[in-house]
Structures are given as C-alpha cells and as structure tokens.
C-alpha cells in the first residue's frame, strides 16, 4: 500500500493585511462602544485693547461601535474523523479560523455595512480624499496619484505615525517594474530594500479586487493609504469554536438535518467585532486603478 504523510497541504489563501498593520484594538465586552470625539475646536483672534472678545465654543460628537457577528458552520462525518489521518477535525478548525480572518479583513477594507457587516475603510473615505486614477495611465500620472494620496492625508492634519499602503499584487508589481525614459526602475530599489513606497510601508492582498467597473473599464482596482493609528477594531469576541453531535442544521436545499441521526459533528465558529476610523481624514483611496505589469 502507498505511504501517506500525516500532513495536509493547505489551500492557497489571500494575505490578511488590516490587523497586521497594527490598528488600535479595543475591547468591547458589552457588545457596544461609544467614543466621544471633538468635532470642532474653538477659535482665537487678535483684537484691540478694549475690544470685546468674540465668543467661540467647541463641538463634540461621538463614534458608536456595535458588534457584527461573523459566523461559519461545517458538518463533518464522524467516520471521517475516526479513521482519517491527518486529523480532519484539526483541519476543519484551522480552516474555519483562516476563513473568518480573511472575511473580516476584506470587511475592514471594503465593507459597506450591508447584511449586518462592518463599514470598512472604503465607507469612511471622504469625497475629497478620493482620487480617480487615469485610465490610460503612465509613470507621470501614477506618480501624481500616489503623491496626491499622501497629500490628502497630510493636508487633513492627520498625525503620520503608522501609515500603510494597501493594494493588489498587480498594482505592486507594476510599481516594482515601471521604468522611466532612461530605463531606470523608479520604485524598485526602495520597494525591495526598504519595503516601502514613498517611505511608507505597503501590503498586498488579492482580496482587493482587480475587476471593478469604472466608466467603460472592468479591470479596475483600488489603492488605499491609511494612517493605522486612526483605525480602530473593537473586539467583542475574538473567536469562539463550538462542537455539537446532537444539534441540527439547515442544508443547502433548506432541509433540516439531524447530526445525531446522520452520525455527524457540527463545528461552529463565531467572532464579533466592529471597525471604525477615529477621523475619516486618515484614509485616502485611489479608484479606477488599472496599473499592471506588461504581462499580467
């Protein structure tokens, strides 16, 4: 009989980028969190010796975060778990953890708040912090758009502490290989040696799409610049795994299945969290990005 290695080759997965970029992580044990925020400062002015001093006042508002429940449920045959090698239950457990991590990651980037999901960075971007990329791009237009994104953040008086670029591998590989008219690789040395772009760290993930439709083009992507010290993740429950051999579940055909009768085990994963920006000025996005290497 053939030999089998007690190891399972994992499926290829996108990289997770938001938590690894070190946002502020806040505990939310009661499932909701309110953060008071000053929205307007007082003003000061010069005046004459006995002139009346103008009255000014500050304004405040608040950020309200509430838990969004992220779930997954997998039924597994008990015979498979009894006789399999490597252990299937460990594989299912680890896979669920990886699946939840990637689903929350894209929600933190592009979530729109629909279907009980969090609002992500894309939802917090101010209209003035959105840059439309040139469809017929060139090194000149790309340089202007990257510099423009940096300028949007700095012009919003955002303290630059932990900025990060988020983009697709396609966009990164274009920047890595783009040359000027003299054949010089413009960004390659900085990106390979310092792992930065315009002195700002960058991360890539295939979860940011390359097939967004902008005007007549259906091959567009997005590039984000976010000051991560202004990004907040509120964790109500990081990850809970539960196992049941007596429960029931509704299958893909909407039929009720008894795991006891079918000799199955249900493995369930739940995480609860929310995402917000302390100040929306801390994120800028370049939309309609078509940057791509010559062969892609």
VENCOR-V754460 format. One record per pair of residues at least 6 apart in sequence whose ideal C-beta (glycine too) atoms are under 8 Angstrom apart, sorted by the first residue. I is the first residue (numbers start at 1). J is the second residue. D is the distance in Angstrom with one decimal. If there is no record, write none. Layout:
i = (I | I)
j = (J | J)
d = (D | D)
This chain:
i = (4 | 6 | 6 | 7 | 8 | 8 | 11 | 13 | 13 | 14 | 14 | 14 | 14 | 14 | 15 | 15 | 15 | 15 | 16 | 16 | 16 | 16 | 17 | 17 | 17 | 17 | 17 | 17 | 17 | 18 | 18 | 18 | 18 | 18 | 18 | 18 | 19 | 19 | 19 | 19 | 20 | 21 | 21 | 21 | 21 | 21 | 21 | 21 | 22 | 22 | 23 | 23 | 23 | 23 | 23 | 24 | 24 | 24 | 24 | 24 | 25 | 25 | 25 | 25 | 26 | 26 | 26 | 26 | 26 | 26 | 27 | 27 | 28 | 28 | 28 | 28 | 28 | 28 | 28 | 29 | 30 | 31 | 31 | 31 | 31 | 32 | 32 | 32 | 32 | 33 | 33 | 33 | 33 | 33 | 34 | 34 | 34 | 34 | 35 | 35 | 35 | 35 | 35 | 35 | 35 | 36 | 36 | 36 | 37 | 37 | 37 | 37 | 37 | 38 | 38 | 38 | 39 | 39 | 39 | 40 | 40 | 41 | 42 | 42 | 42 | 43 | 43 | 44 | 45 | 47 | 47 | 63 | 63 | 63 | 65 | 65 | 65 | 65 | 65 | 66 | 67 | 67 | 67 | 67 | 67 | 67 | 68 | 68 | 68 | 68 | 68 | 68 | 68 | 69 | 69 | 69 | 69 | 70 | 70 | 70 | 70 | 70 | 70 | 70 | 70 | 71 | 71 | 71 | 72 | 72 | 72 | 72 | 72 | 73 | 73 | 73 | 73 | 73 | 74 | 74 | 74 | 74 | 74 | 74 | 75 | 75 | 75 | 75 | 75 | 75 | 75 | 75 | 76 | 76 | 76 | 76 | 76 | 76 | 76 | 77 | 77 | 78 | 78 | 78 | 78 | 79 | 80 | 81 | 81 | 81 | 81 | 89 | 89 | 92 | 93 | 93 | 96 | 96 | 96 | 97 | 97 | 97 | 99 | 100 | 100 | 100 | 102 | 104 | 104 | 104 | 105 | 105 | 106 | 106 | 106 | 107 | 107 | 107 | 107 | 108 | 108 | 108 | 108 | 108 | 108 | 109 | 109 | 109 | 109 | 109 | 109 | 109 | 109 | 110 | 110 | 110 | 110 | 110 | 111 | 111 | 111 | 111 | 111 | 111 | 111 | 112 | 112 | 112 | 112 | 113 | 113 | 118 | 118 | 118 | 119 | 119 | 120 | 121 | 121 | 121 | 121 | 121 | 121 | 121 | 122 | 122 | 122 | 124 | 124 | 124 | 124 | 125 | 125 | 125 | 125 | 126 | 126 | 128 | 129 | 129 | 129 | 129 | 129 | 129 | 129 | 129 | 130 | 130 | 130 | 131 | 131 | 131 | 131 | 131 | 131 | 131 | 131 | 132 | 132 | 132 | 132 | 133 | 133 | 133 | 133 | 133 | 133 | 133 | 133 | 133 | 133 | 134 | 134 | 135 | 135 | 135 | 135 | 135 | 137 | 137 | 139 | 139 | 139 | 139 | 142 | 142 | 142 | 142 | 143 | 145 | 145 | 146 | 146 | 146 | 146 | 147 | 148 | 149 | 149 | 149 | 149 | 149 | 150 | 150 | 150 | 152 | 152 | 153 | 153 | 153 | 153 | 153 | 153 | 153 | 153 | 154 | 156 | 156 | 156 | 157 | 158 | 158 | 158 | 158 | 158 | 159 | 159 | 160 | 161 | 161 | 161 | 162 | 162 | 162 | 163 | 163 | 163 | 163 | 163 | 163 | 164 | 164 | 164 | 164 | 164 | 164 | 164 | 165 | 165 | 165 | 165 | 165 | 165 | 165 | 165 | 166 | 166 | 166 | 166 | 166 | 166 | 166 | 166 | 166 | 167 | 167 | 167 | 167 | 167 | 167 | 167 | 167 | 167 | 168 | 168 | 168 | 168 | 168 | 168 | 168 | 169 | 169 | 170 | 170 | 170 | 170 | 170 | 170 | 171 | 171 | 171 | 171 | 171 | 171 | 172 | 172 | 172 | 173 | 173 | 173 | 174 | 174 | 174 | 175 | 175 | 175 | 175 | 175 | 176 | 176 | 176 | 176 | 176 | 176 | 177 | 177 | 177 | 177 | 178 | 178 | 178 | 179 | 179 | 180 | 187 | 190 | 190 | 190 | 190 | 191 | 191 | 195 | 195 | 196 | 200 | 208 | 208 | 208 | 209 | 209 | 210 | 210 | 210 | 211 | 211 | 211 | 212 | 212 | 212 | 212 | 212 | 212 | 213 | 214 | 214 | 214 | 215 | 217 | 217 | 219 | 219 | 220 | 220 | 220 | 220 | 221 | 221 | 221 | 222 | 222 | 222 | 222 | 223 | 223 | 223 | 224 | 224 | 224 | 224 | 225 | 225 | 225 | 226 | 226 | 226 | 227 | 227 | 229 | 230 | 230 | 230 | 230 | 230 | 231 | 231 | 231 | 231 | 231 | 231 | 232 | 232 | 232 | 232 | 233 | 233 | 233 | 234 | 234 | 234 | 234 | 235 | 235 | 236 | 236 | 236 | 237 | 237 | 237 | 237 | 238 | 238 | 239 | 239 | 239 | 240 | 240 | 240 | 241 | 241 | 241 | 242 | 242 | 242 | 243 | 243 | 243 | 243 | 244 | 244 | 244 | 244 | 245 | 245 | 245 | 245 | 245 | 246 | 246 | 247 | 247 | 248 | 248 | 248 | 248 | 249 | 249 | 249 | 249 | 250 | 250 | 251 | 257 | 259 | 259 | 277)
j = (85 | 85 | 86 | 86 | 86 | 91 | 95 | 98 | 102 | 102 | 105 | 205 | 206 | 207 | 203 | 204 | 205 | 206 | 101 | 102 | 105 | 205 | 105 | 109 | 164 | 166 | 203 | 204 | 205 | 104 | 105 | 108 | 109 | 166 | 231 | 233 | 25 | 101 | 105 | 233 | 203 | 162 | 164 | 166 | 203 | 226 | 228 | 231 | 162 | 228 | 228 | 229 | 231 | 232 | 233 | 229 | 231 | 232 | 233 | 278 | 232 | 233 | 234 | 235 | 33 | 65 | 232 | 233 | 234 | 235 | 234 | 235 | 65 | 67 | 234 | 235 | 236 | 273 | 274 | 236 | 236 | 66 | 67 | 236 | 272 | 64 | 65 | 66 | 67 | 64 | 65 | 66 | 234 | 274 | 62 | 63 | 64 | 65 | 62 | 63 | 64 | 65 | 232 | 276 | 278 | 60 | 61 | 62 | 60 | 61 | 62 | 63 | 278 | 58 | 59 | 60 | 59 | 60 | 61 | 58 | 59 | 58 | 56 | 57 | 58 | 54 | 56 | 56 | 54 | 53 | 54 | 232 | 276 | 278 | 232 | 234 | 274 | 275 | 276 | 274 | 234 | 236 | 237 | 272 | 273 | 274 | 107 | 116 | 117 | 118 | 272 | 273 | 274 | 116 | 270 | 271 | 272 | 100 | 103 | 104 | 107 | 270 | 271 | 272 | 273 | 268 | 269 | 270 | 96 | 99 | 100 | 268 | 269 | 249 | 266 | 267 | 268 | 269 | 92 | 95 | 96 | 266 | 267 | 268 | 249 | 257 | 259 | 262 | 264 | 265 | 266 | 267 | 88 | 89 | 92 | 264 | 265 | 266 | 267 | 263 | 264 | 245 | 263 | 264 | 265 | 263 | 88 | 87 | 88 | 89 | 265 | 265 | 267 | 267 | 241 | 267 | 241 | 267 | 269 | 239 | 241 | 269 | 269 | 239 | 269 | 271 | 207 | 118 | 271 | 273 | 205 | 207 | 120 | 207 | 208 | 117 | 118 | 120 | 275 | 118 | 120 | 121 | 231 | 233 | 275 | 120 | 121 | 122 | 166 | 205 | 207 | 208 | 224 | 120 | 121 | 122 | 208 | 222 | 117 | 118 | 119 | 120 | 122 | 123 | 275 | 119 | 120 | 122 | 123 | 119 | 123 | 273 | 274 | 275 | 275 | 276 | 275 | 166 | 224 | 226 | 231 | 277 | 283 | 285 | 222 | 224 | 285 | 276 | 277 | 280 | 283 | 280 | 283 | 284 | 285 | 280 | 281 | 152 | 152 | 153 | 156 | 280 | 281 | 283 | 284 | 285 | 284 | 285 | 287 | 145 | 148 | 149 | 152 | 284 | 285 | 286 | 287 | 214 | 286 | 287 | 288 | 141 | 142 | 145 | 220 | 286 | 287 | 288 | 289 | 290 | 291 | 141 | 145 | 214 | 215 | 217 | 288 | 290 | 290 | 291 | 178 | 179 | 180 | 186 | 174 | 175 | 178 | 291 | 186 | 223 | 286 | 197 | 198 | 223 | 286 | 198 | 286 | 223 | 225 | 284 | 285 | 286 | 198 | 200 | 225 | 225 | 284 | 160 | 163 | 225 | 227 | 281 | 282 | 283 | 284 | 160 | 279 | 281 | 282 | 281 | 227 | 230 | 279 | 281 | 282 | 227 | 229 | 227 | 227 | 228 | 229 | 227 | 228 | 229 | 200 | 201 | 225 | 226 | 227 | 228 | 200 | 201 | 202 | 203 | 225 | 226 | 228 | 197 | 200 | 201 | 202 | 203 | 223 | 224 | 225 | 202 | 203 | 204 | 205 | 208 | 223 | 224 | 225 | 226 | 202 | 203 | 204 | 208 | 221 | 222 | 223 | 224 | 289 | 204 | 205 | 206 | 208 | 209 | 210 | 221 | 204 | 206 | 210 | 221 | 291 | 292 | 293 | 296 | 204 | 221 | 223 | 289 | 291 | 292 | 191 | 202 | 204 | 292 | 293 | 296 | 291 | 292 | 293 | 186 | 187 | 191 | 197 | 291 | 185 | 187 | 188 | 191 | 192 | 293 | 185 | 188 | 293 | 294 | 185 | 186 | 187 | 185 | 186 | 186 | 197 | 196 | 197 | 198 | 199 | 197 | 202 | 201 | 202 | 202 | 225 | 221 | 222 | 224 | 221 | 222 | 219 | 220 | 221 | 218 | 219 | 220 | 218 | 220 | 221 | 222 | 287 | 288 | 220 | 220 | 287 | 288 | 288 | 288 | 290 | 290 | 292 | 287 | 288 | 289 | 290 | 289 | 290 | 291 | 285 | 286 | 287 | 289 | 285 | 286 | 289 | 283 | 284 | 285 | 286 | 283 | 284 | 285 | 282 | 283 | 284 | 282 | 283 | 282 | 277 | 278 | 279 | 282 | 283 | 275 | 276 | 277 | 278 | 282 | 283 | 275 | 276 | 277 | 278 | 273 | 274 | 275 | 273 | 274 | 275 | 276 | 272 | 273 | 272 | 273 | 274 | 270 | 271 | 272 | 273 | 271 | 273 | 269 | 270 | 271 | 269 | 270 | 271 | 267 | 268 | 269 | 267 | 268 | 270 | 265 | 266 | 267 | 268 | 259 | 265 | 266 | 268 | 259 | 260 | 264 | 265 | 266 | 259 | 260 | 259 | 266 | 256 | 257 | 258 | 259 | 256 | 257 | 259 | 266 | 256 | 257 | 257 | 264 | 265 | 266 | 283)
d = (6.8 | 5.6 | 4.9 | 6.0 | 5.2 | 5.4 | 7.8 | 6.1 | 6.3 | 5.9 | 7.8 | 5.0 | 4.4 | 4.6 | 7.1 | 6.6 | 4.7 | 7.6 | 5.3 | 6.0 | 4.3 | 7.1 | 6.4 | 7.6 | 7.9 | 5.6 | 4.1 | 7.5 | 4.9 | 7.9 | 5.2 | 4.3 | 6.4 | 8.0 | 7.5 | 7.6 | 7.8 | 7.9 | 7.3 | 7.0 | 7.2 | 7.2 | 4.7 | 7.8 | 6.4 | 7.6 | 4.7 | 7.8 | 5.9 | 5.7 | 5.0 | 7.8 | 3.7 | 6.2 | 5.4 | 6.9 | 6.7 | 4.7 | 7.2 | 7.7 | 7.8 | 5.0 | 8.0 | 6.2 | 6.4 | 7.9 | 5.9 | 7.1 | 4.7 | 7.2 | 7.6 | 6.2 | 6.6 | 6.5 | 4.1 | 6.1 | 4.4 | 7.5 | 7.1 | 6.9 | 7.9 | 6.5 | 4.4 | 5.0 | 7.0 | 7.1 | 6.8 | 4.5 | 7.1 | 7.5 | 4.5 | 7.6 | 5.1 | 7.6 | 5.5 | 7.3 | 5.3 | 7.7 | 6.3 | 4.4 | 7.9 | 7.3 | 7.9 | 8.0 | 7.7 | 6.0 | 7.9 | 5.1 | 6.6 | 5.7 | 6.0 | 5.8 | 7.2 | 5.9 | 7.3 | 5.4 | 4.8 | 6.1 | 4.6 | 6.0 | 3.7 | 6.0 | 4.3 | 6.3 | 5.4 | 7.7 | 4.6 | 7.8 | 6.1 | 6.4 | 7.7 | 8.0 | 5.4 | 7.3 | 7.4 | 4.5 | 4.2 | 7.9 | 5.4 | 6.0 | 7.7 | 4.0 | 7.5 | 4.1 | 6.6 | 6.1 | 7.8 | 5.9 | 5.8 | 4.9 | 6.8 | 6.4 | 5.6 | 7.0 | 6.4 | 7.8 | 5.2 | 5.6 | 6.0 | 5.8 | 7.8 | 7.1 | 4.7 | 7.1 | 7.3 | 7.2 | 6.8 | 5.2 | 5.1 | 5.8 | 6.2 | 7.2 | 4.6 | 6.3 | 6.4 | 7.5 | 5.0 | 7.8 | 5.4 | 8.0 | 6.6 | 7.4 | 5.0 | 7.9 | 6.2 | 7.2 | 6.2 | 7.8 | 4.7 | 7.2 | 5.5 | 8.0 | 6.1 | 6.8 | 5.7 | 6.3 | 5.1 | 7.9 | 6.4 | 7.1 | 5.9 | 7.4 | 4.8 | 6.2 | 5.8 | 6.9 | 5.3 | 7.3 | 5.1 | 5.2 | 6.5 | 7.4 | 7.2 | 5.3 | 6.1 | 6.5 | 7.1 | 6.7 | 4.1 | 6.3 | 7.9 | 6.9 | 7.8 | 6.7 | 5.7 | 5.4 | 6.7 | 7.9 | 6.8 | 6.6 | 7.2 | 6.3 | 7.7 | 4.3 | 7.9 | 5.1 | 5.1 | 5.6 | 7.1 | 6.7 | 5.0 | 6.9 | 7.9 | 7.0 | 4.7 | 5.0 | 5.5 | 6.7 | 6.5 | 7.9 | 7.0 | 6.5 | 6.9 | 5.1 | 7.4 | 4.7 | 7.2 | 7.8 | 4.9 | 4.8 | 5.5 | 3.6 | 7.5 | 6.6 | 7.0 | 6.6 | 7.4 | 7.2 | 5.5 | 4.4 | 6.3 | 7.2 | 5.2 | 4.4 | 6.7 | 7.3 | 6.1 | 7.9 | 5.8 | 5.8 | 7.4 | 7.1 | 4.9 | 7.4 | 7.4 | 7.8 | 6.5 | 7.5 | 4.4 | 4.5 | 5.8 | 6.8 | 5.4 | 6.8 | 5.0 | 5.2 | 6.5 | 7.2 | 4.6 | 7.7 | 7.4 | 7.6 | 6.9 | 6.7 | 4.3 | 7.0 | 7.4 | 5.7 | 6.1 | 5.4 | 5.1 | 6.0 | 7.2 | 6.9 | 7.2 | 4.7 | 7.1 | 7.9 | 7.9 | 5.7 | 5.5 | 7.4 | 8.0 | 5.6 | 7.8 | 5.3 | 6.4 | 4.5 | 4.7 | 6.8 | 7.7 | 4.1 | 7.4 | 7.8 | 6.9 | 5.7 | 6.6 | 6.1 | 6.0 | 6.0 | 5.5 | 7.8 | 6.1 | 6.5 | 7.8 | 7.4 | 7.1 | 6.2 | 7.8 | 7.9 | 5.1 | 7.2 | 6.1 | 7.9 | 7.6 | 7.3 | 7.9 | 7.3 | 4.4 | 4.4 | 7.7 | 5.8 | 6.1 | 7.4 | 6.6 | 7.7 | 4.2 | 7.1 | 7.0 | 6.1 | 6.1 | 7.2 | 6.6 | 7.8 | 5.6 | 6.8 | 7.4 | 3.2 | 7.2 | 7.3 | 5.2 | 6.6 | 6.5 | 5.4 | 4.7 | 7.4 | 7.0 | 6.4 | 6.7 | 7.9 | 4.2 | 6.7 | 4.3 | 4.9 | 4.8 | 7.5 | 6.5 | 7.0 | 5.1 | 7.1 | 6.7 | 5.2 | 6.9 | 6.1 | 7.6 | 5.9 | 5.6 | 5.5 | 5.8 | 7.2 | 3.9 | 7.1 | 6.6 | 6.9 | 5.7 | 7.6 | 5.7 | 7.8 | 7.0 | 6.7 | 7.3 | 4.1 | 7.9 | 6.7 | 6.6 | 7.9 | 5.8 | 6.5 | 7.3 | 7.7 | 4.5 | 7.2 | 7.7 | 6.3 | 7.1 | 6.3 | 4.9 | 7.7 | 5.5 | 5.1 | 4.8 | 6.5 | 5.5 | 6.6 | 7.1 | 5.1 | 7.4 | 5.7 | 7.8 | 6.0 | 5.8 | 5.8 | 4.9 | 7.8 | 7.6 | 6.6 | 4.9 | 7.7 | 4.8 | 7.5 | 4.0 | 5.4 | 5.3 | 7.9 | 4.8 | 6.6 | 6.5 | 7.1 | 7.7 | 6.6 | 5.5 | 5.5 | 7.5 | 8.0 | 7.0 | 7.2 | 5.2 | 7.7 | 7.3 | 5.7 | 6.8 | 5.7 | 6.9 | 5.6 | 6.2 | 5.8 | 6.8 | 8.0 | 7.7 | 6.0 | 7.3 | 6.2 | 7.3 | 6.8 | 7.1 | 6.1 | 5.9 | 7.8 | 6.4 | 7.8 | 6.4 | 7.6 | 4.8 | 6.2 | 6.4 | 7.7 | 7.6 | 4.3 | 6.4 | 7.0 | 7.9 | 7.8 | 6.8 | 4.4 | 6.4 | 3.9 | 7.3 | 7.0 | 6.3 | 6.0 | 7.9 | 7.2 | 4.8 | 6.1 | 5.9 | 4.5 | 7.5 | 7.8 | 5.6 | 6.6 | 5.6 | 6.0 | 7.0 | 4.3 | 5.4 | 6.6 | 7.4 | 5.3 | 8.0 | 7.1 | 4.8 | 7.7 | 6.5 | 4.6 | 7.9 | 4.1 | 7.3 | 7.9 | 5.6 | 4.4 | 5.4 | 3.5 | 7.8 | 7.4 | 7.9 | 5.9 | 7.6 | 7.3 | 7.8 | 6.9 | 5.0 | 7.1 | 6.2 | 6.0 | 7.6 | 5.7 | 6.1 | 4.7 | 7.7 | 7.4 | 7.6 | 5.0 | 4.0 | 6.2 | 7.7 | 6.7 | 6.1 | 4.2 | 7.8 | 6.2 | 7.9 | 6.6 | 7.6 | 5.0 | 7.1 | 4.8 | 7.3 | 6.9 | 7.1 | 5.5 | 7.6 | 4.7 | 7.7 | 6.1 | 7.0 | 5.6 | 7.7 | 6.7 | 7.2 | 4.6 | 7.4 | 6.0 | 6.4 | 7.6 | 5.3 | 7.5 | 6.9 | 5.1 | 5.6 | 5.3 | 5.6 | 6.2 | 5.2 | 6.7 | 7.7 | 5.6 | 7.0 | 6.1 | 5.9 | 7.4 | 5.3 | 7.8 | 6.5 | 5.3 | 6.1)
